[in-house]
Amino acid sequence: MTQTQPKTWDVAVVGAGMAGMAASLFAAERGLSCLQIGNGGGLLFASGLLDLLAVHPVAGRRLWDNPFEALAMLRRDQPDHPLARVDDATMRAAFQSFTTALGAAGMPYAPPGDRNANVLTSLGTAKPTYGVPRTMSAGVGALAGRPPCLLLDFRGLREFSARQIVATIGDRWPGLRMARVEFPGAETTAELYAAHMAVALESGDFRERTIARVRPLLGDAHAVGFPAVLGLARSGAVHAAFEEALGVPVFEIPTMPTSVPGLRLNSALEQAVVTRGVHRMLRANVTSAAFDGTAVLTLDGVPGGETVSARTVVLATGRFTGRGLTAGQQRVTESLLGLPVQQPASRAAWHSRDFLDPAGHAVNRAGLATDDEFRPLESDGRPAWPGLFAVGSILAGQDWMREKCGAGLALGTARLAVDRIARQLGVPGPLAEAG
Ligand SMILES: Cc1cc2nc3c(=O)[nH]c(=O)nc-3n(C[C@H](O)[C@H](O)[C@H](O)COP(=O)(O)OP(=O)(O)OC[C@H]3O[C@@H](n4cnc5c(N)ncnc54)[C@H](O)[C@@H]3O)c2cc1C
């Protein structure tokens, strides 16, 4: 560690998925010294779409156009849901800061408003979401208005089939057609990889050759949809170049994981937190923690081993795939600190008999119970440590995949926890002043 780094950090964030990134970003924006530990989580698989809340209740599969109305209903129906603890102003501020930071890091989003947008997926279905990358936003209007439209795919790119999309939705979108083109330079290649194509399209030569193959196919198309391969670090510029050259709105359609927008999101967030002064220990894992006046975290993956100390800790270690929760023979446990996990009474109750039960499976709602500030609770109902907070998908009482609230959960809980941390540490800000 260099001498400019504090001996005791204001905040140590454990985890680098969507929730850990959001917490680090918000902490740095509040002027808190922040150490982030851990490598990329589910972000690499993310679609780039930022869901706030689209489905409630899950059993009825009720879809909402206005995510804030959905939140109001959720607060009434499930007051223990983590999102029910996040007020609208905090949620709006979280999305505003997050998308502004992503825009500055080269991944611009359409300004977040009051509505969910429907985005065309690679399955030909419509996915309701809240935050839409600019490279995908023309597709929202195309899906809503259904003018004549051309969808393109590339021979050899397995994770995306324009033919499949047209087969699924074509009967409700008469002017929708597809074409398959050869990716320049890959005419004899059997298999294409989205990330390689995205990098190649950042070169003017590849771009112009691709555009030259697409232009004769335009016909009466009012818009053109591509798989999400239009650039990696410079997607804004690549997308703009395609629109200018083709003379019609161009939109990306998210592909199956590992997705290029997930890679973009990960690297834009890395850039956003680092430029705001967050110190990242990418290759480290937290192996244990001791709490007294400050928290002392023990790390591995660091040459020689190391401990770090922090006034507050944000646990953003995710669920089973993130490693925050561990499923044992009988019980779900919290992997790092052994915190109590709210869960079904027995393993037999983890899953519904019906795999496709619209209400989901109880184990997907297992996680940490917290107070209203997102401090995990011990079994006696008291916070485990006054400066320990938990955010994102490790929290109990939510099923982010079914509720379509992954980013809302990560951003909203991270924002609220960081606001409380700032207040606890006496840092001036909206909540500190109000308090
Ligand atoms: C396939 C897929 C599709 C998605 N699509 C969408 C979408 O369409 N819309 C949307 O809004 N969101 C989407 N998401 C993202 C989703 O919102 C988030 O991944 C989810 O909310 C979980 O985020 P998280 O940060 O809580 O956990 P994770 O992403 O699981 O991150 C946990 C992190 O903690 C780290 N960690 C765990 N233990 C330790 C330790 N001891 N020390 C250090 N680090 C540790 C892990 O390495 C990881 O970095 C998608 C995710 C996936 C996987």
The ligand as an SDF file (V2000), in Angstrom:
LIG
                    3D

 53 58  0  0  0  0  0  0  0  0999 V2000
  -27.0320  -13.9400  -16.2750 C   0  0  0  0  0  0  0  0  0  0  0  0
  -27.2690  -12.5960  -15.6440 C   0  0  0  0  0  0  0  0  0  0  0  0
  -28.1000  -11.6830  -16.2810 C   0  0  0  0  0  0  0  0  0  0  0  0
  -28.3470  -10.4460  -15.7070 C   0  0  0  0  0  0  0  0  0  0  0  0
  -29.1760   -9.5920  -16.3440 N   0  0  0  0  0  0  0  0  0  0  0  0
  -29.5460   -8.4710  -15.7100 C   0  0  0  0  0  0  0  0  0  0  0  0
  -30.5490   -7.6310  -16.2760 C   0  0  0  0  0  0  0  0  0  0  0  0
  -31.0550   -7.8730  -17.3660 O   0  0  0  0  0  0  0  0  0  0  0  0
  -30.9190   -6.5260  -15.5810 N   0  0  0  0  0  0  0  0  0  0  0  0
  -30.3620   -6.2130  -14.3620 C   0  0  0  0  0  0  0  0  0  0  0  0
  -30.7810   -5.2420  -13.7480 O   0  0  0  0  0  0  0  0  0  0  0  0
  -29.3790   -6.9750  -13.8410 N   0  0  0  0  0  0  0  0  0  0  0  0
  -28.9680   -8.0810  -14.4760 C   0  0  0  0  0  0  0  0  0  0  0  0
  -27.9950   -8.8720  -13.9340 N   0  0  0  0  0  0  0  0  0  0  0  0
  -27.1580   -8.3610  -12.8510 C   0  0  0  0  0  0  0  0  0  0  0  0
  -27.7900   -8.4970  -11.5160 C   0  0  0  0  0  0  0  0  0  0  0  0
  -28.4870   -7.3040  -11.2940 O   0  0  0  0  0  0  0  0  0  0  0  0
  -26.7290   -8.6430  -10.4500 C   0  0  0  0  0  0  0  0  0  0  0  0
  -25.7750   -9.5700  -10.8670 O   0  0  0  0  0  0  0  0  0  0  0  0
  -27.3280   -9.1560   -9.1910 C   0  0  0  0  0  0  0  0  0  0  0  0
  -28.1160   -8.0710   -8.7060 O   0  0  0  0  0  0  0  0  0  0  0  0
  -26.3190   -9.6000   -8.1670 C   0  0  0  0  0  0  0  0  0  0  0  0
  -25.3800   -8.5800   -7.8740 O   0  0  0  0  0  0  0  0  0  0  0  0
  -24.5290   -8.6000   -6.5460 P   0  0  0  0  0  0  0  0  0  0  0  0
  -23.5110   -7.5160   -6.6610 O   0  0  0  0  0  0  0  0  0  0  0  0
  -25.4260   -8.5860   -5.3630 O   0  0  0  0  0  0  0  0  0  0  0  0
  -23.7980  -10.0360   -6.5040 O   0  0  0  0  0  0  0  0  0  0  0  0
  -22.6700  -10.7500   -7.4910 P   0  0  0  0  0  0  0  0  0  0  0  0
  -22.7860  -10.1830   -8.8230 O   0  0  0  0  0  0  0  0  0  0  0  0
  -22.8720  -12.1580   -7.2590 O   0  0  0  0  0  0  0  0  0  0  0  0
  -21.3240  -10.2250   -6.8600 O   0  0  0  0  0  0  0  0  0  0  0  0
  -20.7590  -10.7420   -5.6660 C   0  0  0  0  0  0  0  0  0  0  0  0
  -19.3050  -10.3400   -5.5890 C   0  0  0  0  0  0  0  0  0  0  0  0
  -18.7560  -10.6620   -4.3210 O   0  0  0  0  0  0  0  0  0  0  0  0
  -17.4600  -11.2250   -4.4920 C   0  0  0  0  0  0  0  0  0  0  0  0
  -17.1360  -11.9610   -3.2800 N   0  0  0  0  0  0  0  0  0  0  0  0
  -17.8510  -12.9490   -2.6760 C   0  0  0  0  0  0  0  0  0  0  0  0
  -17.2160  -13.3420   -1.5500 N   0  0  0  0  0  0  0  0  0  0  0  0
  -16.0890  -12.5730   -1.4380 C   0  0  0  0  0  0  0  0  0  0  0  0
  -15.0370  -12.5020   -0.4990 C   0  0  0  0  0  0  0  0  0  0  0  0
  -14.9910  -13.2930    0.5840 N   0  0  0  0  0  0  0  0  0  0  0  0
  -14.0310  -11.5910   -0.6920 N   0  0  0  0  0  0  0  0  0  0  0  0
  -14.0590  -10.7730   -1.7750 C   0  0  0  0  0  0  0  0  0  0  0  0
  -15.0480  -10.8060   -2.6980 N   0  0  0  0  0  0  0  0  0  0  0  0
  -16.0440  -11.6910   -2.5330 C   0  0  0  0  0  0  0  0  0  0  0  0
  -17.6170  -12.0380   -5.7560 C   0  0  0  0  0  0  0  0  0  0  0  0
  -16.3730  -12.3650   -6.3110 O   0  0  0  0  0  0  0  0  0  0  0  0
  -18.4130  -11.0260   -6.5910 C   0  0  0  0  0  0  0  0  0  0  0  0
  -17.5470  -10.0330   -7.1070 O   0  0  0  0  0  0  0  0  0  0  0  0
  -27.7280  -10.1000  -14.4800 C   0  0  0  0  0  0  0  0  0  0  0  0
  -26.8820  -11.0050  -13.8490 C   0  0  0  0  0  0  0  0  0  0  0  0
  -26.6590  -12.2470  -14.4000 C   0  0  0  0  0  0  0  0  0  0  0  0
  -25.7690  -13.2040  -13.6540 C   0  0  0  0  0  0  0  0  0  0  0  0
  1  2  1  0
  2  3  1  0
  2 52  2  0
  3  4  2  0
  4  5  1  0
  4 50  1  0
  5  6  2  0
  6  7  1  0
  6 13  1  0
  7  8  2  0
  7  9  1  0
  9 10  1  0
 10 11  2  0
 10 12  1  0
 12 13  2  0
 13 14  1  0
 14 15  1  0
 14 50  1  0
 15 16  1  0
 16 17  1  0
 16 18  1  0
 18 19  1  0
 18 20  1  0
 20 21  1  0
 20 22  1  0
 22 23  1  0
 23 24  1  0
 24 25  2  0
 24 26  1  0
 24 27  1  0
 27 28  1  0
 28 29  2  0
 28 30  1  0
 28 31  1  0
 31 32  1  0
 32 33  1  0
 33 34  1  0
 33 48  1  0
 34 35  1  0
 35 36  1  0
 35 46  1  0
 36 37  1  0
 36 45  1  0
 37 38  2  0
 38 39  1  0
 39 40  1  0
 39 45  2  0
 40 41  1  0
 40 42  2  0
 42 43  1  0
 43 44  2  0
 44 45  1  0
 46 47  1  0
 46 48  1  0
 48 49  1  0
 50 51  2  0
 51 52  1  0
 52 53  1  0
M  END
$$$$
